[in-house]
Amino acid sequence: MPLRLGRRRAAGSPTSGTRRALALIERHQARARTDLAETLHEAGDDTAALARTAEAEPLLPASAAPHRAYLARLRERCEAGARR
């Protein structure tokens, strides 16, 4: 009886573990950009802060509703600061 090691993956197709790791990296990148945006806003650089919020949002999965809500509030504060 031949030894079966499981299904063969297509070359270059990511495993579920790889997909989870990439999603986690994107969440960490989004958090870092959000923290940077907050710091820039506090320093008065609302234009740069808005750019960081725009970079962070697409990195978040749909399930990250609390983080998305925080980004929306931060964006509103930055937009108000940029108008001054």
Secondary structure, DSSP 8 states (H G I E B T S, - for coil): ----------TT---HHHHHHHHHHHHHHHHHHHHHHHHHHHTT-HHHHHHHHHHHGGGS-TT-HHHHHHHHHHHHHHHHHHH-
